[in-house]
């Protein structure tokens, strides 16, 4: 975890300053946020021409979001891009060591801080939108994650499949993606998880889905933003930095668990029937012994 200005992305500062921007400055803000951070890496002349404002307006805008000049804005955007590619070996050099005598309790304190940050970052309105999309039985839900984060997608899909139908956890092999993409309808939802050291194949998948199928794309990522976010309709940016060599998915797991509870309770009567039907089939399968049926070896 880092402190102060370095912990706040340019994106966040633009949004925080939104209420104080002039009409011209809002054009600049919208252009940068629409293709973040790449539009901000264009020249000041190109940005001014794209948004139909003057170069001095761009200069005043970057000052309002806390940058000392246009070069400083670009330096910070480039730093964010680099931050999103840091490996455990890189992070190890700047970590804040966890005390070995109270390692577990200190680590739990750090993770608790990350989860609190997530609760402050993801608004209730944003959570409600995501829950309503996933709970809508008329929409199919497709899920996929990156090399590591696909475990979060799998965790969510396993639970959602017991709650409602139309849940598809896509295979990690791109050779199997066309079948899912061709099945997607405009009203369906695609939830992609992609954290630091992003998987470019997910960005290409999101771009293809946006262009060819028009499904709603939700990208759950970190504050440095997966490239897949460029094609997203909804972006959920979560804290992942625990100040160690290893990023944490604790905030993602808590968000997903909250989502599971919320979706299941949206229509609890339907959820109950689904679970009863699910278990009826499950327990009729060969190999289930009495202990499993009694819940002594049940999965969670």
Backbone bond lengths (Angstrom), bond angles and torsions (degrees), N, CA, C in turn:
res aa  C-N    CA-C-N  psi(-1)  N-CA   C-N-CA  omega(-1)  CA-C   N-CA-C  phi
1 X - - - 1.445 - - 1.510 109.52 -
2 X 1.270 118.38 138.39 1.441 122.40 178.72 1.516 109.23 -113.47
3 X 1.312 116.00 168.17 1.443 120.18 -173.92 1.518 110.87 -116.41
4 X 1.347 114.19 163.60 1.447 120.88 168.93 1.497 114.77 65.21
5 X 1.360 114.65 -149.91 1.454 121.80 -174.06 1.510 112.68 -58.33
6 X 1.380 117.19 -35.77 1.450 120.22 -176.50 1.513 112.08 -65.39
7 X 1.353 118.44 -19.62 1.453 120.86 -179.44 1.520 111.59 -86.10
8 X 1.336 117.61 -6.99 1.457 121.54 -178.17 1.513 109.28 -108.00
9 X 1.318 116.72 124.20 1.453 119.18 -179.53 1.521 110.82 -76.37
10 X 1.324 115.25 161.39 1.468 120.49 176.12 1.525 109.12 -60.15
11 X 1.319 117.15 -38.26 1.466 121.10 179.23 1.528 110.49 -56.35
12 X 1.329 116.18 -46.93 1.466 119.89 -178.91 1.518 110.93 -64.03
13 X 1.338 116.39 -40.48 1.465 118.94 -178.08 1.534 110.99 -68.77
14 X 1.329 117.19 -33.41 1.471 119.56 176.13 1.533 109.38 -63.68
15 X 1.316 116.59 -44.67 1.467 119.63 -179.06 1.520 111.13 -66.86
16 X 1.337 116.77 -37.71 1.464 119.34 179.26 1.527 111.35 -65.66
17 X 1.337 115.92 -30.52 1.469 120.11 -176.91 1.521 112.74 -88.61
18 X 1.331 117.55 -2.56 1.468 121.84 -170.40 1.527 113.04 -53.28
19 X 1.320 116.38 -41.12 1.469 119.96 -175.28 1.524 112.26 -68.50
20 X 1.326 117.53 -15.88 1.463 121.20 -175.28 1.528 112.64 -108.35
21 X 1.316 117.06 8.70 1.455 120.25 -177.57 1.518 110.96 -90.95
22 X 1.331 115.63 147.36 1.465 120.69 173.45 1.532 108.94 -77.88
23 X 1.318 115.88 173.74 1.466 120.00 -179.57 1.537 110.53 -59.69
24 X 1.334 117.21 -42.96 1.466 120.47 179.16 1.521 110.61 -64.65
25 X 1.316 116.40 -41.82 1.467 119.99 -178.62 1.527 111.21 -67.89
26 X 1.337 116.56 -33.04 1.473 118.69 176.85 1.529 111.00 -65.59
27 X 1.339 116.94 -34.09 1.468 119.41 175.87 1.528 110.41 -61.13
28 X 1.327 114.99 -43.01 1.470 118.94 179.32 1.525 109.95 -64.64
29 X 1.329 115.79 -45.40 1.471 120.47 -179.63 1.527 110.74 -59.21
30 X 1.323 116.43 -46.24 1.467 119.90 -178.33 1.526 111.25 -64.16
31 X 1.329 116.50 -38.27 1.469 119.81 179.98 1.527 110.43 -65.53
32 X 1.319 117.18 -42.46 1.472 120.06 -179.38 1.524 110.78 -67.90
33 X 1.345 116.25 -43.53 1.473 119.19 -178.45 1.530 111.70 -68.74
34 X 1.330 116.93 -29.04 1.469 119.96 -177.84 1.524 111.81 -68.53
35 X 1.323 117.11 -28.75 1.473 120.09 178.67 1.519 108.26 -139.22
36 X 1.312 114.16 60.17 1.467 121.92 -174.27 1.525 110.72 -78.95
37 X 1.305 118.87 137.37 1.471 129.43 -3.95 1.520 113.35 -96.48
38 X 1.333 115.49 9.14 1.467 119.63 -165.94 1.528 113.06 -66.05
39 X 1.339 117.62 -38.24 1.466 118.31 177.99 1.525 111.19 -61.49
40 X 1.320 116.02 -34.09 1.458 119.77 178.84 1.504 113.44 -70.70
41 X 1.320 117.60 -10.82 1.457 121.55 179.82 1.527 112.06 -97.08
42 X 1.338 115.74 0.15 1.463 118.66 173.60 1.526 108.85 -75.65
43 X 1.329 116.70 168.80 1.466 119.02 179.17 1.524 109.63 -69.67
44 X 1.317 116.15 159.47 1.463 119.58 -179.34 1.535 110.68 -62.08
45 X 1.345 116.09 -33.42 1.470 119.51 178.49 1.534 110.37 -67.64
46 X 1.335 116.14 -41.82 1.471 119.59 -179.95 1.524 110.87 -66.11
47 X 1.332 116.83 -40.83 1.458 119.98 179.78 1.529 111.33 -65.85
48 X 1.344 115.74 -40.27 1.462 119.65 178.72 1.521 110.59 -64.34
49 X 1.346 116.29 -43.10 1.463 120.03 -179.61 1.528 111.26 -66.62
50 X 1.325 117.04 -40.27 1.461 121.08 -179.10 1.528 111.90 -62.57
51 X 1.322 116.45 -36.75 1.463 120.29 -175.34 1.529 112.55 -98.94
52 X 1.332 117.20 -4.15 1.464 119.78 177.63 1.519 113.34 71.08
53 X 1.318 116.36 30.99 1.461 119.79 178.52 1.525 107.90 -122.83
54 X 1.326 116.28 173.51 1.466 120.22 -179.93 1.528 110.70 -87.20
55 X 1.324 115.26 159.47 1.465 120.01 177.05 1.534 111.75 -59.67
56 X 1.363 118.99 -40.31 1.473 118.49 176.16 1.538 112.65 -59.95
57 X 1.341 117.78 -31.80 1.475 119.89 177.25 1.529 110.19 -64.95
58 X 1.339 116.01 -38.57 1.466 120.05 177.38 1.532 109.38 -63.52
59 X 1.319 115.77 -42.29 1.476 120.29 -179.99 1.531 110.58 -61.85
60 X 1.328 116.40 -43.60 1.477 119.27 179.38 1.531 110.39 -65.91
61 X 1.323 116.81 -36.00 1.473 120.73 179.51 1.530 110.95 -63.11
62 X 1.322 116.84 -47.92 1.469 118.66 -176.97 1.532 110.72 -65.52
63 X 1.335 116.31 -29.64 1.467 119.34 176.73 1.530 110.26 -67.58
64 X 1.333 116.78 -39.97 1.469 120.41 -178.54 1.532 112.72 -66.08
65 X 1.338 116.73 -24.59 1.465 118.17 -179.76 1.537 110.82 -98.12
66 X 1.330 115.89 16.41 1.458 119.33 170.39 1.511 116.27 88.68
67 X 1.336 117.13 16.14 1.466 120.05 178.10 1.535 108.97 -100.71
68 X 1.330 116.71 146.41 1.454 120.37 -177.95 1.528 112.22 -79.84
69 X 1.311 116.98 -9.04 1.455 121.64 178.67 1.525 109.48 173.57
70 X 1.354 115.91 177.89 1.461 118.69 -176.96 1.526 111.28 -66.23
71 X 1.336 116.49 -35.71 1.467 119.20 177.57 1.530 110.85 -64.42
72 X 1.339 115.62 -36.70 1.466 118.95 178.21 1.522 110.36 -66.13
73 X 1.338 116.92 -39.60 1.471 120.00 175.87 1.528 110.31 -57.14
74 X 1.332 115.93 -48.31 1.464 118.88 -177.76 1.524 111.79 -67.93
75 X 1.330 116.71 -35.50 1.467 119.65 177.36 1.534 109.97 -61.04
76 X 1.337 116.31 -42.05 1.461 119.56 -179.70 1.533 111.92 -69.02
77 X 1.333 116.69 -37.44 1.466 119.82 178.18 1.529 110.90 -65.80
78 X 1.326 116.16 -40.79 1.472 119.95 177.95 1.520 110.36 -65.15
79 X 1.344 116.10 -39.33 1.469 119.88 178.09 1.531 110.67 -62.02
80 X 1.339 116.95 -38.08 1.466 120.03 177.78 1.528 110.91 -64.64
81 X 1.337 116.04 -40.66 1.464 119.36 178.13 1.525 110.67 -61.49
82 X 1.345 116.05 -42.53 1.466 119.70 179.77 1.523 110.56 -66.59
83 X 1.346 116.50 -37.74 1.468 120.34 -179.13 1.521 110.86 -60.83
84 X 1.325 115.55 -34.43 1.458 119.92 -179.03 1.514 113.81 -71.89
85 X 1.327 117.23 -9.25 1.466 120.71 -178.72 1.524 112.99 -110.57
86 X 1.343 117.95 4.69 1.470 120.31 -175.16 1.526 111.09 -68.27
87 X 1.319 115.83 135.80 1.453 122.20 179.94 1.525 109.11 -93.94
88 X 1.351 118.40 168.71 1.471 120.06 175.01 1.523 112.18 -54.87
89 X 1.346 118.20 -33.92 1.456 120.54 179.17 1.526 110.99 -65.79
90 X 1.348 116.64 -39.35 1.460 120.31 176.27 1.528 110.79 -66.10
91 X 1.334 115.33 -46.04 1.469 120.11 -175.97 1.525 111.37 -64.51
92 X 1.334 115.96 -30.32 1.460 119.98 -178.87 1.523 111.28 -60.65
93 X 1.330 116.70 -31.99 1.463 120.27 -176.64 1.520 112.27 -72.33
94 X 1.332 117.68 -19.78 1.466 119.79 -177.92 1.522 112.45 -120.98
95 X 1.316 116.81 13.56 1.459 118.92 -177.19 1.521 111.69 -71.37
96 X 1.315 115.45 159.39 1.457 122.15 171.47 1.520 106.24 -101.21
97 X 1.338 117.38 105.97 1.477 119.60 -172.67 1.519 112.40 -55.52
98 X 1.330 114.46 140.64 1.454 120.61 174.90 1.523 107.71 -85.74
99 X 1.340 117.69 133.73 1.457 120.82 -179.41 1.519 111.71 -61.89
100 X 1.326 117.25 131.11 1.469 119.62 -174.30 1.517 112.32 -74.92
101 X 1.326 118.11 -27.24 1.462 119.21 -177.68 1.526 111.46 -69.54
102 X 1.330 117.20 -33.88 1.468 121.45 178.19 1.528 108.91 -125.62
103 X 1.317 114.99 46.15 1.471 119.53 -171.08 1.528 111.89 -56.80
104 X 1.341 116.64 -50.96 1.464 119.40 -173.47 1.523 111.69 -64.30
105 X 1.320 116.49 -47.80 1.469 118.57 -177.57 1.522 111.05 -65.38
106 X 1.347 117.34 -37.58 1.462 119.36 179.15 1.521 110.78 -68.99
107 X 1.328 115.57 -37.71 1.474 118.26 178.66 1.528 110.65 -66.00
108 X 1.328 116.27 -41.77 1.465 119.93 178.36 1.528 110.43 -61.77
109 X 1.330 116.96 -37.40 1.467 120.04 177.20 1.527 110.48 -61.64
110 X 1.332 115.41 -42.00 1.469 118.85 178.13 1.528 111.40 -62.62
111 X 1.326 115.53 -45.60 1.463 118.98 -178.26 1.520 110.76 -66.10
112 X 1.335 116.64 -36.11 1.469 119.66 176.82 1.520 110.08 -60.82
113 X 1.339 116.22 -38.04 1.460 120.56 178.09 1.530 110.89 -65.09
114 X 1.331 116.26 -39.80 1.469 120.67 178.28 1.532 110.36 -62.99
115 X 1.326 116.12 -41.95 1.468 119.66 -178.97 1.532 110.61 -68.12
116 X 1.334 116.53 -38.54 1.462 119.32 176.35 1.525 110.47 -63.33
117 X 1.323 116.14 -38.53 1.471 119.97 178.13 1.526 110.13 -63.78
118 X 1.329 116.70 -38.45 1.462 120.01 177.89 1.522 110.83 -62.02
119 X 1.339 116.29 -43.17 1.467 120.40 -178.39 1.529 110.84 -63.90
120 X 1.343 116.19 -30.45 1.464 119.89 179.30 1.525 111.64 -82.52
121 X 1.330 116.47 -25.38 1.463 121.14 -176.24 1.523 112.22 -83.88
122 X 1.322 116.08 -43.38 1.471 120.48 -178.84 1.525 107.99 -88.49
123 X 1.299 116.80 114.21 1.465 119.97 -177.66 1.525 110.50 -73.18
124 X 1.332 115.69 158.56 1.469 120.04 176.54 1.528 110.35 -60.70
125 X 1.341 115.58 -38.32 1.470 119.24 179.65 1.526 110.83 -62.76
126 X 1.325 116.98 -41.21 1.463 120.25 178.87 1.523 110.70 -65.88
127 X 1.320 116.28 -42.04 1.464 119.87 178.00 1.527 110.65 -62.72
128 X 1.331 116.77 -42.03 1.471 120.72 -179.58 1.527 110.73 -60.95
129 X 1.333 116.43 -42.19 1.473 120.11 179.46 1.526 109.93 -60.74
130 X 1.322 116.09 -46.03 1.474 120.44 -178.94 1.529 110.56 -64.31
131 X 1.333 116.88 -44.04 1.465 120.34 -179.22 1.523 110.87 -64.68
132 X 1.326 117.00 -41.58 1.474 120.19 -179.88 1.527 110.85 -63.65
133 X 1.324 117.29 -39.89 1.465 120.20 178.38 1.526 110.82 -62.25
134 X 1.331 116.14 -47.70 1.465 120.11 -175.54 1.528 111.44 -71.52
135 X 1.325 117.05 -30.74 1.473 120.16 -177.42 1.523 112.66 -80.60
136 X 1.307 118.12 -17.42 1.467 121.47 -176.49 1.533 109.83 -66.60
137 X 1.349 117.62 111.11 1.467 119.42 -174.75 1.528 113.50 -68.50
138 X 1.323 117.31 -13.63 1.476 119.09 179.85 1.535 111.45 -80.81
139 X 1.319 116.86 -9.08 1.462 120.79 -178.23 1.528 110.09 -106.20
140 X 1.302 116.43 134.56 1.465 119.81 167.13 1.524 108.39 -79.15
141 X 1.322 116.02 146.35 1.459 121.19 -179.21 1.525 109.01 -117.76
142 X 1.316 116.73 122.44 1.464 122.53 177.75 1.529 108.39 -109.78
143 X 1.333 116.13 134.31 1.461 120.02 -177.01 1.523 111.20 -128.69
144 X 1.321 115.13 145.29 1.458 120.20 177.10 1.532 108.29 -162.94
145 X 1.307 115.82 149.30 1.461 120.42 176.40 1.501 111.12 -132.80
146 X 1.309 115.54 -177.40 1.451 121.10 179.57 1.520 111.57 -84.96
147 X 1.311 115.23 -165.03 1.470 122.04 -174.57 1.524 111.80 -52.93
148 X 1.310 117.52 -42.97 1.465 122.08 178.76 1.525 111.28 -102.81
149 X 1.314 116.53 -42.77 1.464 120.65 -173.56 1.519 113.63 -69.71
150 X 1.343 117.65 -10.36 1.465 118.05 176.97 1.528 111.08 -64.31
151 X 1.339 116.72 -21.36 1.468 118.58 175.11 1.527 110.97 -63.79
152 X 1.329 116.99 -33.43 1.467 120.31 177.08 1.531 109.45 -69.74
153 X 1.334 116.39 -41.72 1.467 120.24 177.06 1.528 110.72 -61.55
154 X 1.341 116.06 -40.44 1.469 120.49 179.46 1.531 110.67 -65.40
155 X 1.332 116.63 -43.50 1.467 121.35 178.80 1.525 110.36 -58.09
156 X 1.326 116.33 -44.98 1.465 120.36 179.97 1.524 111.24 -66.40
157 X 1.318 116.75 -43.51 1.474 119.56 -175.97 1.524 111.42 -67.31
158 X 1.342 117.62 -37.73 1.469 120.92 179.32 1.530 110.22 -58.25
159 X 1.324 116.47 -43.77 1.464 119.82 -179.53 1.531 111.92 -73.75
160 X 1.337 116.11 -42.05 1.465 118.19 -178.18 1.520 111.78 -63.54
161 X 1.333 117.10 -33.61 1.471 119.44 -179.64 1.521 111.66 -64.12
162 X 1.345 117.41 -27.33 1.461 120.01 177.23 1.529 111.53 -82.06
163 X 1.328 116.62 -14.24 1.460 120.99 -177.41 1.525 111.65 -95.03
164 X 1.339 116.38 -38.87 1.467 120.25 -175.27 1.522 108.95 -153.78
165 X 1.324 114.92 165.22 1.467 120.03 177.67 1.529 109.33 -88.91
166 X 1.313 115.67 176.08 1.461 120.42 176.24 1.511 114.10 77.21
167 X 1.324 117.41 28.54 1.462 121.99 178.63 1.528 108.79 -107.32
168 X 1.316 116.76 125.79 1.461 120.59 -176.73 1.531 110.02 -129.29
169 X 1.330 115.50 113.43 1.464 119.89 173.17 1.519 107.35 -90.10
170 X 1.315 116.36 112.14 1.459 120.39 -174.01 1.530 110.80 -73.15
171 X 1.328 115.22 146.54 1.462 120.65 177.56 1.527 110.04 -66.15
172 X 1.331 116.42 149.94 1.466 118.49 179.87 1.525 112.50 -76.27
173 X 1.325 117.11 -13.24 1.459 121.61 178.32 1.528 109.58 -81.82
174 X 1.342 118.25 115.77 1.473 120.57 -178.50 1.522 113.99 -56.92
175 X 1.342 117.22 -21.15 1.467 119.94 179.02 1.528 111.28 -61.52
176 X 1.342 116.77 -23.37 1.465 119.99 -178.52 1.531 112.80 -97.24
177 X 1.328 117.49 -1.26 1.459 120.03 -176.53 1.534 113.85 -70.31
178 X 1.332 119.68 -36.36 1.475 118.77 -177.59 1.520 113.39 -54.35
179 X 1.339 117.56 -38.46 1.461 119.60 -179.82 1.524 110.52 -58.96
180 X 1.330 116.23 -44.42 1.464 120.02 -179.94 1.530 111.65 -69.40
181 X 1.329 115.73 -43.33 1.469 119.44 -177.84 1.529 110.28 -61.56
182 X 1.328 116.33 -43.08 1.467 119.32 -179.29 1.526 112.09 -68.06
183 X 1.322 117.04 -22.88 1.464 121.26 178.64 1.530 112.12 -80.23
184 X 1.328 116.88 -21.96 1.468 120.82 -175.03 1.519 112.26 -66.22
185 X 1.345 114.75 137.44 1.449 121.38 174.03 1.533 108.49 -107.02
186 X 1.300 115.73 165.21 1.459 120.14 -178.56 1.526 111.99 -58.97
187 X 1.326 116.52 -32.24 1.465 119.62 -176.55 1.527 112.66 -83.00
188 X 1.324 117.65 -7.94 1.462 120.34 -176.58 1.537 111.33 -76.22
189 X 1.326 114.23 169.26 1.469 121.05 -175.94 1.529 109.42 -125.00
190 X 1.304 116.49 135.13 1.462 122.49 176.35 1.530 108.01 -116.91
191 X 1.325 116.76 120.72 1.467 121.28 179.71 1.530 108.01 -109.45
192 X 1.319 116.16 117.34 1.465 122.02 -178.88 1.526 109.45 -114.18
193 X 1.324 116.53 133.68 1.459 122.60 175.28 1.531 108.22 -108.29
194 X 1.323 116.40 126.10 1.461 118.79 -179.31 1.525 108.91 -154.39
195 X 1.319 115.59 114.17 1.466 120.84 -178.15 1.528 110.23 -113.61
196 X 1.318 114.90 -179.83 1.473 122.56 -172.91 1.537 112.61 -39.10
197 X 1.337 115.66 144.37 1.466 124.91 -168.25 1.529 108.53 67.49
198 X 1.318 111.59 56.94 1.459 121.84 -169.05 1.527 113.03 -61.09
199 X 1.320 113.59 155.86 1.458 121.19 -178.94 1.522 107.92 -99.83
200 X 1.309 117.30 109.41 1.459 121.26 -174.29 1.524 112.10 -64.37
201 X 1.331 117.28 -26.03 1.463 119.43 178.18 1.527 110.97 -62.32
202 X 1.337 117.22 -31.09 1.468 119.84 177.79 1.526 110.59 -69.19
203 X 1.323 116.30 -36.10 1.468 119.71 177.44 1.530 110.43 -64.07
204 X 1.341 115.56 -42.06 1.474 118.55 179.05 1.522 110.72 -67.88
205 X 1.340 116.89 -36.81 1.464 120.26 177.06 1.527 110.50 -63.28
206 X 1.335 117.12 -46.38 1.463 120.68 -179.82 1.522 111.14 -61.48
207 X 1.313 116.38 -40.81 1.469 120.41 179.63 1.530 110.34 -63.97
208 X 1.322 116.27 -42.50 1.464 120.33 179.46 1.522 111.53 -63.41
209 X 1.341 115.75 -44.07 1.466 119.77 -179.44 1.528 110.69 -63.88
210 X 1.344 116.15 -43.48 1.463 120.04 -179.26 1.529 111.31 -61.30
211 X 1.332 116.04 -40.87 1.464 120.04 -176.06 1.526 112.30 -79.64
212 X 1.343 116.30 -39.69 1.466 119.35 -170.48 1.527 113.51 -94.69
213 X 1.336 118.13 -31.27 1.462 120.31 -172.92 1.517 113.33 -117.11
214 X 1.317 117.42 -27.21 1.464 120.75 178.39 1.512 114.58 71.56
215 X 1.329 117.44 15.95 1.465 120.22 178.27 1.528 109.88 -67.92
216 X 1.328 115.07 156.49 1.467 119.74 177.19 1.533 109.68 -73.54
217 X 1.311 116.72 126.71 1.465 121.45 -176.59 1.525 109.57 -110.78
218 X 1.323 114.81 124.83 1.466 121.71 175.03 1.526 107.27 -111.42
219 X 1.308 117.35 125.20 1.467 120.83 177.81 1.529 108.54 -113.98
220 X 1.324 115.02 119.26 1.460 121.42 175.44 1.521 106.66 -98.92
221 X 1.328 116.36 115.47 1.458 120.69 -172.18 1.523 109.44 -142.70
222 X 1.315 117.27 -161.72 1.460 121.38 176.70 1.523 108.72 -110.61
223 X 1.323 116.53 -177.56 1.469 119.46 -173.07 1.521 113.19 -70.51
224 X 1.343 117.95 -12.93 1.458 119.56 178.06 1.521 111.16 -89.87
225 X 1.303 118.06 -8.80 1.451 125.26 168.37 1.529 116.48 72.84
226 X 1.306 114.45 112.85 1.460 120.84 170.00 1.524 109.95 -58.54
227 X 1.337 118.43 143.58 1.476 120.00 174.35 1.535 112.22 -56.84
228 X 1.317 117.30 -23.48 1.470 120.39 177.93 1.516 111.69 -62.70
229 X 1.341 116.56 -22.49 1.465 120.49 -179.09 1.524 112.21 -63.46
230 X 1.337 116.96 -20.94 1.469 119.58 179.73 1.521 111.51 -63.78
231 X 1.333 117.58 -24.33 1.467 121.17 -179.35 1.524 111.96 -104.57
232 X 1.337 117.31 6.74 1.465 120.21 -171.93 1.523 112.60 -85.10
233 X 1.323 114.94 147.10 1.463 121.05 169.71 1.519 110.30 -86.86
234 X 1.316 116.24 -31.32 1.458 121.78 178.41 1.534 108.45 -135.55
235 X 1.323 115.94 132.99 1.461 121.58 178.88 1.524 108.67 -119.38
236 X 1.322 116.04 127.06 1.464 121.18 175.24 1.522 106.69 -113.20
237 X 1.327 116.92 108.83 1.471 121.99 -177.29 1.522 109.22 -98.73
238 X 1.334 116.10 119.04 1.462 121.33 -174.51 1.524 111.43 -112.89
239 X 1.319 117.78 149.98 1.465 120.58 172.88 1.527 110.00 -71.92
240 X 1.331 116.55 139.38 1.469 120.81 -179.63 1.523 112.08 -132.33
241 X 1.349 116.15 -7.26 1.462 120.77 -172.24 1.520 110.63 -90.62
242 X 1.334 115.99 112.89 1.462 121.43 178.28 1.523 111.40 -101.67
243 X 1.322 116.73 8.86 1.463 120.32 179.00 1.516 113.51 75.87
244 X 1.326 116.90 18.18 1.461 121.49 176.55 1.530 108.68 -120.87
245 X 1.321 115.67 -176.64 1.462 119.04 178.21 1.522 112.05 -70.79
246 X 1.325 115.54 -13.58 1.463 119.69 -173.84 1.523 110.22 -117.07
247 X 1.328 115.96 125.28 1.462 119.82 173.71 1.526 109.34 -68.13
248 X 1.323 115.50 152.98 1.461 120.15 -179.10 1.528 111.19 -107.98
249 X 1.337 116.10 143.98 1.471 120.89 173.34 1.521 109.52 -104.71
250 X 1.346 117.71 16.35 1.463 120.72 -178.10 1.530 111.15 -58.43
251 X 1.330 117.32 -43.49 1.466 119.80 -179.95 1.524 110.59 -64.13
252 X 1.336 116.67 -38.96 1.470 120.02 179.13 1.528 110.71 -64.75
253 X 1.328 116.71 -41.35 1.463 119.89 -179.92 1.535 110.84 -65.22
254 X 1.324 116.69 -42.69 1.467 119.39 179.08 1.528 110.48 -63.87
255 X 1.332 116.41 -42.21 1.468 119.58 177.69 1.524 110.68 -60.30
256 X 1.329 116.06 -44.81 1.460 121.09 -178.53 1.535 110.86 -65.51
257 X 1.322 117.01 -40.98 1.463 119.68 178.45 1.532 110.57 -63.44
258 X 1.327 116.60 -41.98 1.463 120.12 177.49 1.526 109.95 -61.28
259 X 1.314 115.60 -39.21 1.466 120.80 179.96 1.530 110.56 -65.24
260 X 1.322 116.76 -41.66 1.467 120.90 179.39 1.529 110.52 -60.28
261 X 1.323 115.94 -46.71 1.476 119.87 -179.68 1.522 110.11 -63.08
262 X 1.327 115.70 -47.31 1.465 119.78 -177.26 1.533 111.60 -62.50
263 X 1.314 117.58 -44.98 1.469 120.75 -179.13 1.529 110.15 -65.65
264 X 1.319 117.14 -41.14 1.471 119.63 -178.92 1.522 111.60 -64.39
265 X 1.336 116.85 -31.23 1.462 120.54 -177.10 1.525 113.06 -89.33
266 X 1.320 116.47 -7.79 1.470 119.58 178.56 1.529 110.39 -61.27
267 X 1.322 116.65 -40.25 1.479 122.05 174.37 1.528 106.03 -140.58
268 X 1.321 115.41 79.15 1.467 120.11 -173.79 1.530 112.20 -62.89
269 X 1.324 116.84 -32.78 1.465 119.49 178.60 1.526 110.35 -61.49
270 X 1.321 116.28 -45.47 1.466 120.32 178.15 1.521 110.77 -66.60
271 X 1.333 116.54 -37.01 1.462 120.22 178.87 1.531 110.51 -63.59
272 X 1.332 115.98 -43.78 1.469 119.18 179.53 1.523 111.00 -59.48
273 X 1.337 115.56 -46.24 1.468 119.17 -179.17 1.523 110.58 -62.24
274 X 1.334 116.38 -41.17 1.458 120.06 -179.46 1.533 111.01 -62.15
275 X 1.334 116.31 -43.79 1.467 119.53 -178.63 1.530 110.60 -67.08
276 X 1.348 116.37 -40.49 1.474 118.64 178.58 1.532 110.15 -62.37
277 X 1.339 116.44 -46.41 1.466 120.10 179.64 1.536 110.31 -62.80
278 X 1.331 115.40 -41.39 1.470 121.31 -179.04 1.530 109.87 -60.78
279 X 1.347 115.65 -48.38 1.456 119.40 -177.81 1.527 111.15 -69.37
280 X 1.358 116.33 -31.29 1.463 119.03 177.49 1.520 111.60 -59.87
281 X 1.323 115.50 -43.44 1.469 120.07 177.58 1.521 110.39 -71.40
282 X 1.321 115.13 -44.96 1.472 120.55 -176.10 1.527 111.32 -59.05
283 X 1.321 116.97 -46.08 1.463 119.83 -175.92 1.526 112.85 -77.45
284 X 1.334 116.43 -10.84 1.455 118.44 177.00 1.518 112.26 -85.68
285 X 1.331 115.54 -7.52 1.460 120.07 -177.42 1.529 110.43 -72.78
286 X 1.318 116.65 146.27 1.470 120.02 176.19 1.524 110.54 -60.36
287 X 1.330 115.35 144.28 1.456 119.32 175.13 1.503 113.69 101.19
288 X 1.348 117.75 -12.31 1.459 119.03 178.15 1.519 109.35 -80.71
289 X 1.329 117.39 118.66 1.454 120.05 178.05 1.525 109.55 -92.22
290 X 1.317 115.52 175.08 1.453 120.06 -174.45 1.536 111.99 -63.82
291 X 1.361 116.49 -34.85 1.462 119.08 -179.43 1.520 110.79 -61.35
292 X 1.353 115.20 -40.91 1.459 118.82 179.93 1.515 110.09 -66.02
293 X 1.353 116.55 -42.78 1.455 120.68 -179.42 1.527 110.44 -62.15
294 X 1.337 115.94 -35.20 1.463 119.56 179.78 1.526 112.60 -78.19
295 X 1.335 116.69 -1.80 1.456 119.41 177.54 1.502 114.00 87.59
296 X 1.357 119.14 5.48 1.463 120.54 -178.17 1.515 111.94 -70.43
297 X 1.346 116.26 -21.27 1.460 119.83 179.76 1.514 109.94 -128.55
298 X 1.345 114.77 36.36 1.451 119.47 -173.79 1.525 109.97 -76.79
299 X 1.335 116.05 152.49 1.448 120.45 177.12 1.523 109.52 -88.41
300 X 1.266 116.58 158.34 1.461 120.40 176.88 1.502 109.50 -119.73
